[in-house]
Amino acid sequence: MDYSALLGPDRYDLAVALAAQYHLDPSQVLFGYLQVVSQVSGTDQQADLKDPHVVQQINTNFEHFLKRRH
């Protein structure tokens, strides 16, 4: 699944749906996604968030985050 909508204008609706699915609070979902994006994109050299490889890595890491919290 592509979770990049969590950076868009409809992020709260998706966060609420994911929160219900994984028994989390929507704020945990949003904060967790931002943490993953930050980790993947790096601090020294910013990754392109439109690069399909970067998006895939973010999605994979975020799925792991959700499953660990579940």
C-alpha positions in Angstrom: 0.0 0.0 0.0 1.1 3.5 -0.7 0.9 5.6 2.4 2.2 8.9 0.8 -1.3 10.4 1.2 -0.3 10.8 4.9 1.6 13.8 3.7 -1.3 15.2 1.8 -4.5 17.2 2.6 -6.5 14.0 3.4 -3.9 12.7 5.8 -6.3 12.7 8.8 -8.9 10.5 7.1 -6.3 7.9 6.2 -4.7 8.2 9.7 -8.1 7.5 11.3 -8.7 4.5 9.1 -5.2 3.0 9.8 -5.6 3.8 13.5 -8.8 1.8 13.7 -7.3 -1.1 11.7 -4.1 -1.2 13.9 -5.7 -0.2 17.2 -3.7 3.0 17.5 -4.5 6.7 17.9 -4.5 8.7 14.7 -1.7 10.9 16.1 0.5 7.8 16.6 -0.1 6.9 12.9 0.8 10.4 11.7 3.8 10.7 14.0 5.1 7.3 13.1 4.8 8.0 9.4 6.8 11.3 9.8 9.5 9.4 11.8 9.8 6.8 9.0 10.0 9.5 6.3 12.7 11.3 8.3 14.7 8.1 8.8 14.5 7.1 5.1 15.0 10.5 3.7 18.1 11.1 5.8 19.6 14.2 7.3 22.7 14.9 5.3 21.4 14.5 1.8 17.6 14.8 1.3 16.0 12.0 -0.6 13.5 12.8 -3.3 10.1 11.8 -1.9 8.8 11.4 -5.4 11.5 8.8 -6.3 9.7 5.4 -6.5 12.5 3.6 -4.7 12.3 6.1 -1.8 8.5 5.8 -1.6 8.7 2.0 -1.6 11.3 2.1 1.2 9.1 4.5 3.2 6.0 2.3 2.6 7.9 -0.9 3.6 9.3 0.7 6.8 6.0 2.2 7.7 4.2 -1.2 7.3 6.8 -2.7 9.7 6.0 0.2 12.1 2.3 -0.5 12.0 2.7 -4.3 12.4 5.1 -3.8 15.4 2.5 -1.6 17.1 -0.4 -4.0 16.4 
